[in-house]
Structure formats: structure tokens, C-alpha cells
Amino acid sequence: MIMLTNSLSAQNTFYKNILPGSWLGKLSTNGIDLRLVFNLNLTHRDSLEATLDSPDQGAKNIPMGKVISDDKKLTIKAPALLGEYNGTVTSDTTIDGTWTQRGQSYIVNLKKLRTAFSINRPQEPKPPFPYTSEEVTFANNKFNIKLAGSLTMPPGPGPFKAVIMITGSGPQNRNEELMGHKPFLVIADYLSRNSIAVLRFDDRGVGKSQGSYAEATTADLATDAEAAFEFLKNDPKINQREIGFVGHSEGGLIAPIVAASRSDVGFIVSLAGPGVTGQQIIIRQLQDIGRLSGEKENDIKESAETNKKLFAILRKEKDNKKAEIKMLARYREILEKKKTSKEDTEKAVDQLKMTFGANEYTWLRYFIMTDPSIYWKKVKCPVLALDGEKDLQVAANENLPTIEKALKSSGNNSSKTVKMTGLNHLFQHCKTGLPSEYGTIEETFSPEALKIISDWILAL
């Protein structure tokens, strides 16, 4: 009886005193580290309930399912995410375990936090603000959708110079929120403090904006930016001749697509925008990140060749479902030729389908085939193109010279390109430039870059 009582007491202490709290872990995938925080709370019925935070993705309090604890084993079900965490408590403050989601498993070891997890973002603006911020909506009549955003307006009667901010690849909100950062909020705050109006909006299908992002090409998204441009042209407090675009990454391709067909665009600021085709960007990105992550040169070369073969199928086959079947079959063939085990082959094929399945092909096909220089050659307005020297996603030494050459070839001499020392793709001061650093860096956007952008616009 004494042994049984002691055993129950130890289990009770473990369950009530050790497990409750916040547990921090790191999931590494595709060169990016994502922090996960499991919050375990003891209910009044002495059972555990859990929520999940993914701070680097801006997600908080995601409800988890059943929590099972038995003999230092912990299972947290996540039915909404099609996932599950399984761990072993190795001490009062550590759990070693695995996160499984959609058939993929990742090692995620947890450490108990003394206090609730928080991210320090010192640049994030806090009230009171010396400008007004208004919720606005505007229509894209070509797609019959309404888009929602925020318009920050400097004090005074105006008319003011204005910028429209365009996000990078993937569905993002008006702040371009990622890895716990809100770069567009920081930029908008800085510019509006310096007498420049700023319109930033949720991508279609995100936040308060209508439409479907998954079905949109870069050219489709350009019509959203153009709709924003038309909206500002009807605002009496905006200088109609000085409305421009600030586009980040893919947004730096959308901007010249719009400006190439309009003579009334006032200016473009391209932040890590592409100058070469999407295929070149993706291949170079994989190579640069792979080398810096310690991958073997032969593996990097094989990966590049594999991607080229898969892209060739996508270029030729316009039916997305047929393209997916052909690409997955070709990928399986490549892996089998390398004598990859059957289990690893199926995992890799499933991962490819999950990462870039048929739903992504419409966007991806357009992106890999489009040559941005065609549009840059048609841009007549002033252009400021910035890129970080340590950008591993849109390489500065490949894209900036191409943009500059395209602009000058058509006689646009009112352009300026700047490669900024020590900055990554998000324009943060960094050590390596790897995407895995983005969330761990407290700085959201380089103060030097902010000043260059603002000074250049104001001097036009």
C-alpha cells in the first residue's frame, strides 16, 4: 500500500505541478525555424487542456484536442491541424518529442518557460500617432471583389505624396506579418510620420479582403494593386501625380507590371524585387540556402537539376491535375533511380505534393516563366531598387544589375539601385541571411533603409 500511495503521489505531482505551463520548442523545415509554444492548463476537473502558439506565423491560442499523460509520456492531439505531439518528460523542465502533421514528422524538443512566451519587437509602432489611420475598402471590378486595408494620412490639408504597399509571395495581411514581424506596419508608420500617406491592404482572401488567393497569378494580383491606385486617385488629400508603389519581393514584380501599362504611376520602390525569372530565383535560392546550411555540393546540384526537370513539365502541361500526376511520377522516378528507399521515396513525394500541389500550379507556372525585365523596360517613372547584401531569397548581385540594365536600356535614367550591407531578404541586420534567423532577430526593418526610402520619395 505504501508503494502504491507513493506512486500515485508522484504521478499527481507530475501531472499537477510539472506539466502545467508554457513549453517552447523549435520546428525546422525547409531552412526555416518555427517556434512552437504549447500552453498546458489544469482545469477545475484536474484534467489538462492545451493551446498552441506559433509566434513566427502570427498564430496564437490554437485550440488543441485531447491531452493524454501516462508514466511521463505526453500526447497532445491537434485534430484541427491534422497533427499530434508525442513526447517524453525527461526532467521537470524538458520534454523530448516529435510533432507529426499530415504524415510528416519533425523532432520538437520542449523547454518549460518560467513566464508566458512573448516576442520583443521594439520597432512596432505604439500610440499615440501623429497621423490618422482609417479603415478603407475598394473594389477590383475585374474580379468583382472588395479589398480592405488601412490608409494612414499625415496631419494637415495635403495634398500628400502617397505609396501603395504590395506584399511578397503567399497570402499575407496588410502588415505583411511573418515570423512575428509586421514590416509594412513599421514602414507605413515611418513614412506617414514623414508626410507621406500610405495605403496597405490585405491580400485577396486574407483578413477582410474578398477573393481567392490560391487561384491568382502575379498578373491577377497586379489588378488588385491597380484597384488600390485608382482608389487613391479619387482622394482629394492625395497628390494625383505622386502616387507610387512600394513592393516587397514578388510585390517588386507586381509594381512594374502595373507601371508598365500606365503613365500616371508616380514612382516605384522595389524592395528585394525580382529582375530575373522566377525559375532562376527559386534555383538560386535553393543553392544559396543549401550551401549556407551545410548541404553537400553534389546534393545541391542534384536538387537544382530535379527542380528544372519538374519545372519543364509544369511549363509544358497547362492542365494542373495532369501536371501534378506527371510531376509526381517524374519525381518518384528520379528518387528511385537514386536508389532511395521506398518509404523515403513516398515521404518525399507526399511532401512535394503538400508543398507545391496542383492548387499552387497556376501561380507557380506564371512565376517561373515570367521575365520581369520585360516590364522593367517599359517603366518610365522614377525607380528606387533596394536589396540586402545577404538576401538568400532574391540574390542582390543577380537581380539588382538586371533591373538597372532593363531600366537604362529604355532610357529611364531616373532610377537608383542600392545593395545594402549586412541586410537579409526582410531588410534586417543579420549574421547569415538564412530564413531561420528572421524570427529570432528583434529588428523588423533597417532604420537606414527606412530613411533612404523616405528621403528618396520626398526628394522627387
N, C-alpha and C positions, 0 to 999 in steps of 0.2 A: 504493500500500500504506500509506503514511504517513497519508493522509486517512482510509482505512478504519479503521486502527487507532485514530486519534483519535476517530472517530465511535463505535466500539464502546466505547471508554473512557468517553466522555461519557455514553452510554446506560447503561453499567454503574454509573457514579456516581449517575446519576439514579435508577436502579432500586434500588440498594442503600443509598444514603445519604439521598436526599431523600424518597422515598415512605414508607418505614417510620416508624411513629409514630402519634400520635393527631391527628386532624383534626376541628376543631369548625366546625359550620355551624348555620344557623337556617332553619327552615321556617315560613313564615307562612300560616295558613289560618283563615278564619272569626274573625278578630280575635284569634287566639291564636298566639303564637310558640313553636315547639317546637324545642329544641336537639337536634341530631343529632351524634354523635361516631363517626366511622369510625376503627377501630383497625386499622392495617395492619402485619402482621408478616412478616418474611422467614423462610422455613422453611429447613431444612438443605439443601433441594434448590434453593435460590436462587429459589424462587417465592414470590409474595405470597399471603397468606390474610388475610381480613378478618372482623371482627365489628362489630356496630353497637350503640351505646348510645343510648337515648332517655331521658335523665335526668329530663325533665319528666313522663314517663309511667311512671317507675319501672322501665324495661326496661333490662337490661344483658346484654352478651355475646350478642346475637342473631347466630347464625351466618349469614354471607353465602355466596354462591356463588363462581363463578369471578371472579378479578381479572385484567383484561387491561390491559396498559400498552404503548403503542406511540407513539413520537415525541411525548412529552409529553401524550398523550391517555390518560385513565384511565376504565375502565369497571369498575364493581363490580356484579355480578349479585346479586339478592336474591330467589331463587325462592320462599322461604317467605313473603315479604311481597308477592309478585306485583309486585315493584318492581325498579328499576335506577338506579344513579347513573352519569352521564356527565359528565366534567369535562376541563378543560384546565389543565395546570400552568402558571401564569403567573409564578411565582417559586419560590424554594426553600421559601417558607412559605405560598403561596397557591394555591388551585385554584378556578377559576370553573366552575360546572357546574349541572346540573339533576337533580333527583330525580323520577322518574316512577313512579307507583303506580296500578294499576287505571285506566289511561287518563288520569290527571290528572298534569300536570307542574308542578313548583314550582322556582323558582330557589333553589339552595342553594350558596352560595359558601363554601369551606372555608378555615380558617386553621390552620396547624400549631401544636400546643401544645408548649411546652417540657417539660412534665411531664404525667403522666396526668390526665385531667379528674376533678375532684371538686366536689361541691356542699357549700357551707358551710351547715349548719342548726344554729345554736348552741342552739336550744331543744330539740333532740331528746334525750330522756332517756338517761342513761347510768348503768349500775350503779356502786355498789351501791344498791338501792332500799330505802326504809324501809317497804315493804309487800310482800305476796306477790302473785304473778301465776300464775294457774292456767289451763291449757288445759281448756276445757269444751265439751260438746256437749249440745244439747237438741233435742227433736222438735217439728216442726209437724205435728200429726196431721191437720189439714185437707188438707194436700198430701202427707202421707206422706213427708216429707223430714227429714233431720237437719241442723242448723245448728251451725257451730263458731265458737268465739270465745275471748276471754281475759277472765277475771274477776280484777280487781285488788282486793285486800282490805287495808284498813288494819290495823295491828297491834292486838292486844287481842281481847277476847272478843265485842265487839259488844253488842247488835245495831246495825248501821250503816244510815244512810241510803244509798240506792243509786240510781244512774242507769243507764239503758239508752241507749246511743248509737245513733242512726239516721242512716245516710248520706244524701247527696243523690242526685240523678238519675244514672243509669248504674251499671253493675256495679262495685262497689268493695269493697276488702278492709276488714278490721276497723279499720285505721288511717285509713281514708278517704284512702288515699295518692294524691296527684296533684301534678303539677308538682314532683316531688322533695320534697314536704312530707308529713308524717304528722300532720295536725291532731288526729285522735282520740287518737293516742298521747300527744301533748302535753297534751291536755285531761284524759285519764284519769290521767296521771301527777300533774298538779296537784291534781286532786280527791282522789285516793287519798292524797296527802301531807297532805290536809286532812280526813282522817277520813270520806271518802265512798267507798263501794265503787262500782266501775264495771264494767259488762259491755258490751263492744263485740264485734261479731261480723261475720264475712264475709257479704256479701250472698249470697243463694241463687245457686248456680252459680259462685261465686268462691272461691278458696282451698280451704279444707277443707269448705265447705258444699255440700250436695247441692241438686238442683233446677235449674230453668232460669230465668234472669233475663229472657231475651228475651221469654218468653211471659207475664210477670207485669205486672199493673196495679198502681197505687199501693195499691189496696184489698187486692190479694193480698199485697203486701209488708207491709201492716199486720198481717196474720196472723202474719208472722214476728216482728214486734216484740211481738205479744201472746204468742207462744210463749215469747219471752225473759222476758216479765213473769211468766208462770206458773212458769217455771223458778226465778226468784229468789224467788218466794213460798214455795218449798219449802226455802229455805236458812235454817237456824236462826240464822246470823250476820247476817241481813238483817232490818231493821225492816219488817215486813209492811205497815205503814201509810204508809211513807215511801219507796216505790219510784216513781221518776218517769222521764220520758223527756227526753233532750237530742237534739233533731233538727235537722239542718242542711239548709237548702234544702228539697228535697222531703221530707226527714225531718221538717221542721217542718209538713208536712201529714199525714204518717203518724201522728204523735203525737196530734193531736186526733181523728183517725179512731178510734183505739183508745180514747182517753179519753172520747169522746162516748157510748160504749156501756157504759162501766164506771165505777162509783162508787168503786172502790178504787185508782184511779191517784192517787199522792200529789201529783204536780206535773208541770209541763211547762216546759222551757226551749226556746224556739224561736229558732234561730239563722238569720236570714235566711229564715224560713219564709214561705210564701205566704198572703196574705189575700184575693187576688182569683183569678179563674180562670186556668188555665194559658195559655189563649189571650191574655189580657191581659198576662200575664207575658212570654210569648215576643215579642209585638208590641212591648211597651215595651223589652224587652231589645235587640231589633234596632235600634230607633230610638236608644236612648241610646248603644250601642256604635258605631253608624254615625256619629252626629254627632261623637262624640269622636275617631273615626278619620278624620275629614275628608271623609266622603261628602257628596255634594250633597243638599240638602233634597228635591229632586224625586225623586232615586233612592231616598231613604229612604221617601218617601210611596208610591212605586210598589211597593217591596218589601213594605210593610205591607199594601197592597191585594191584592197577589198572594197573600200568606200567608192572608189572610182568605178569599179565594176557594177556595184549596186546603183550608183547614180546613172550609169549608162542605160540600165533597164528603165529607170524612172523617166528619163528623158524621152525614151522611145515609146513606152507604153502609157497612153493617156488615160486608160481606164484604171482607176485606183485599185479596185479589188483585184483585177488581173495583175496589176503591177506588184501588189503585195504578195500574191501567190508566187510570181516569178522571182521576186527578190528574196523571199524566204527560202525558196528552193535553191537558188544560187548560193545563198549564204550557207545553207546546210551542206551543199556540195563542197564549198571551199573548206569548211571545217572538217568534213570527213576526209578530204584529201590531205589535211594536216595530221590525220590520224587522231583527231580529238575524240575522247570517249563519247559514247552515245548519250550518256547522262549530261555531260558538259555541253555537248552539241545542242541538245534540246533546250537546255537552260539559256544558252546564248541566243538561240533562235527566238525563244519566248521573250527574252529581254529586248531584242531588236523590234519585235512586233509591238511590245509595250511602249518602248521609247519613241519609235517612229513607225506607227502603223498606218493603215490606209487613210485614216482621218486626217493625217498630217501631210499627205502627199500633194494636195493641191497647192498648199503654201510652199512646201519644200521644193517641188518641181519648178515653180516660178523663181524661187530664191536662187537655186543653184544655176539656173540658166540665164538669169538677168545680168547684164553688164552695166553697172552704174555709170561708167564713163559716157555712155550714150546720152544719159540725162544731164550729167555734169557739163557736157559740151554745149548744151542748149540753155544753160543757166546764165542770165545776163546781169543779175543783181549781185551786190557785194556778198562775198562768202568768207567766213572765218571757219577754218577747219582745224580742230584740236584733236590730238591723240596723246595717250600716255606712252612713254618710252617702254614701260613694262607691260603693256597691253598684250595679253596672250590670246585674246579672242578676236580682235581685229588689229592685226600687226601694223604698227605705225610705219615701219620702213617699207611696207608693201602697198599700203593704201593711201597715205598722205601724198607721196610723189605722184601717184596715178591721178588723184583728184586735182592736184595742182597742174599737171600736164594737160588734163582734159579741159580745165577752165581756160588756161592760157592759149590752147590751140584754137579756141573760137574767139579769141580777143578779149576775154574777160580778165582785165588787169587789176580789178578792184577786189582781189582775193588775197587771203593771208593764211598760211598753214603754219602750225606750231606743234612741234613734238616736245612734250613736257617731261622733263627728267624725273624719274622716280615714281611716276603715276601708273596705276593699273587701268583696266577697262572701265572701272567706275569712277576714275579720277580721284582715287585715294592714294596718299603716300603709302608705299608698301615695301616689303622686303623682296618678294619673289614675283608677284603678279599673278600667282595661282588663284583660281576662283575660291579655293579652300580658305583663303585669307579674308575674303570680303566681309564675312560676318563678324570676324574677330577684331577687325580694325574699328576703332571708335570714330574716326573721322568719316564723315559721309561724302564730302566733296571738297576738293582742294580750294582753299581760300585764294590762292594765286590764280587758279583757273576762273573762279567767280569774278575776280577783278578784271581779268583780261576780257571776258565776255561782256561785262557791263561797260567797261571803258570803250571797247570797240563799237558797241551799239550806239552809245551816246555820242561818239565822235562822227558818226555817219552824217 
